Amino acid sequence: MVKNRDICGVKMSRPAAKFLLFQLQFPNTLPLLEKSSYPGAPFWQFNGHLQTIVPGKFRRVDGVDYTRERIETPDHDFLDLDWLQQGSRRLVVLTHGLEGDSDRQYIRGSAKLFAQNGWDALAWNCRSCSGEMNRNFRMYHHGDTEDIHTVVQHALSTGRYDTLALVGFSMGGNITMKYLGVLGDKAPAEIRGAAVFSSPCDLAAGADVLDRWENKIYKKRFLQELSNKIRQKDAVFPGRLDMARLSEVRRWRDFDEWFSAPICGYRDAEDFYRQASAKNFIAGIRRPTLLASAQNDPILTPECFPVETAREHPFFHLEITREGGHCGFQMPRRDEFTWSERRALEFLHLTL
C-alpha cells in the first residue's frame, strides 16, 4: 500500500515525495549529469575493446558463495535464482547480460559489494542461462519483463524485504528499464530505484553495430552460443524453426528475423526491436533510475544514449563516461570492485 505524504501542503505518493526530497538534498544528481565520476580506465587499457574484454575475461571475484533456489514460472517453466543472504531487509536484484549468468564477474562483484554494505543480493539467471536448458519453446530476450516480474514478486512474497533495488548490465539493464517503464506508478512500492550500465536500449541500432568488422569478435561469440541453444530447442521442438536458415545468417538482423523473433513471440525483427527496446518505455519510469554508459563502448551507438529524455525526465538519470568499454569500468588504481559496481551502490543509497 503506497501511503501519501504532505510536503508544503501538497499531497503526493510516498515514492514521489521521497524522490523530491532526494533531488532537493542531492542537486548534483539532476537527470542529465554534466560530469561523470568515473576516473578512467587503467592506462594500459587504451581503447574500448581492451576495456571490454580484459575485465570480462581475466577479472576474478572471489568469496561469493551463492545459495541456489529454483522457482516455477506462471507458464510452467523454471528460473534459477542465486542468493547471498544475511538477514537484511534490503535486497538488490541483479540481472545479467546476453548469454551471461549469475557467475559473470560484474554480477559477482555487485553481489559481493552490496553484501558488504548490508544488503542481501539476488542474482537471477534468465531462462537457459543457469547451466540447464529451460523446458518451454520460448527463451529469454532483451524485452522479457515477465520473468523479472516473477523474480521480484517471489522475493517480496517471502516477507523478508521492505526495500528492493534493481541493477542490470547490458541486456539486463534494458530489461530493468523496460520493466520499470511498463509498470510506471504500479511498480511495487518496495522498489526504490535502479542502476543500469552499458544498456543497448535501442535494439535496432544495436543489431547494426554488431555487424561492423571491428565487432566481429562479439558477434561471433554471441552467434555461436545462441545458435547452440537454437539447435537444442530444435531437438526438443522439431519443425518449429526453419533450421536451414541458421547457416544463412550473415547479419545480426538475420538471426533476429529468423530465430529471435519467432521463438520469443514477435512477428519479425522490426516488431521485436520496437517492443523490446527500453528506449520506447523510459518515459513511464517512476522510480529513480540511473543509466551509465561509456562513449567508447564498442557495441553501443548514439541511439542508446537518450540524452533528450534525460533532460526532461525527473526520474531518469543519464551518466556518460568517456571510457569504460562495455560493462568494463575498471579503476585506474587497483580496486577489487569496478566503478560501475561502486556507482550503483552510491546511487541507490541516495534513493533510500
Buried (B, 14 or more C-beta within 10 A) or exposed (E): EEEEBEEEEEEBBEBBBBBBEBBEEEEEBEBBBEEBEBEBBBEEBEEBBBBBBBBBEEBEBEEBEBEEEEBEBEEEBBBBBBBBBEEBEBBBBBBBBBBBBBBBBBBBBBBBBBBEEEBBBBBBBBBBBBEEBBBBBBBBBBBBBEBBBBBBEBBBEEEBBEBBBBBBBBBBBBBBBBBBBBBEEEBBBBBBBBBBBBBBBBBBBBBBBBBEEEBEEBBEEBBEEBBEBBEEBBEEEEEEBEBEBBEEBEBBBBBBBBBBBBBBEBEBBBEBBBBBBBBBBBBBBBBBBBBBBBBBBBBBBEBBBBEEBBEEBBBBBBBBBEBBBBBBBBBBEEEBBBBBBBBBBBBBBBBE
